[in-house]
Amino acid sequence: MTEPDIPEKDATDLLAAEYVLGTLTLQEREVATTRIRRDAHFALAVERWQARLAPLNADYADAPAPNLLPQIEARIFGVPSKPKHRLSYWKSWFGGASIAAALGVAVLIYLPSAPLPFTPLTTLAAENSDLRYQVGLRGNELHITRISGSEAESGRVHELWLIVGNAAPVSLGLITGTDQTLATTGLAPGMVLAVSLEPAGGSTTGAPTGPVLVTGVIEKI
């Protein structure tokens, strides 16, 4: 008996969940890692699963790690390691997340106090409209600033969307003030950013429901 085909959207979300949980084989994980860099929709799915599962780390104490250097080199430089059984990834994922958090705290101590500036990406605008948004990027942070025009009227909100080719738009979040910083990943030249007018709380369909107010094309990263 053959298994029914899984819709592409569900298959992508399932793969993202397996990637975050660490249940993929080494070869599958390498393919998924490459896809994160090339597929913005998949990268966003991975980021959402990371946010959903991050609270689970609170139930686990830090695991002792007497020899971290080989693990750090493997993560940074891609040093080959022996394939692990899927069950072992379940056991190592939580410990690895705790180690990564501890290393992140140590790195932050040595960072300069002044944050790096946002790199300008594009300006969102439209003909016959005074509404304009300036968009900048710093790491995985997208900063959007309204430089002219008015905010949404009462009971409505501006929502930011990412459009990649002919794929369905992906919501990056709501713009609730003059300045807004949103999490994102996988942006690349040629992608389109757009702002639509939505009901309070944002679109409930997963796609723009109101008029698209302004758009802009990412020219370079």
Number of C-alpha atoms within 10 A of each C-alpha: 3 4 5 6 7 10 8 9 10 10 12 17 18 15 19 23 21 19 20 20 19 20 21 22 16 17 10 13 17 13 12 21 14 10 15 19 14 14 16 21 24 22 21 21 18 24 18 16 18 16 10 11 12 13 9 9 15 10 8 11 10 16 13 9 11 6 8 10 10 10 15 13 12 12 11 8 9 11 11 10 10 6 10 12 12 15 11 11 16 13 13 13 16 22 18 16 16 17 16 13 14 12 11 11 10 11 10 10 9 8 9 8 8 6 8 9 9 14 15 17 21 21 21 24 19 14 8 6 11 12 17 21 22 18 23 18 22 17 11 12 14 21 20 24 18 19 15 14 11 11 16 18 11 8 9 15 22 26 26 24 22 23 18 18 10 6 9 14 19 18 20 18 19 21 21 14 13 13 14 15 17 15 15 19 20 15 22 17 11 14 16 20 24 23 27 22 22 21 17 16 14 23 20 10 7 11 14 22 14 16 10 17 18 21 20 21 18 18 12 13 13
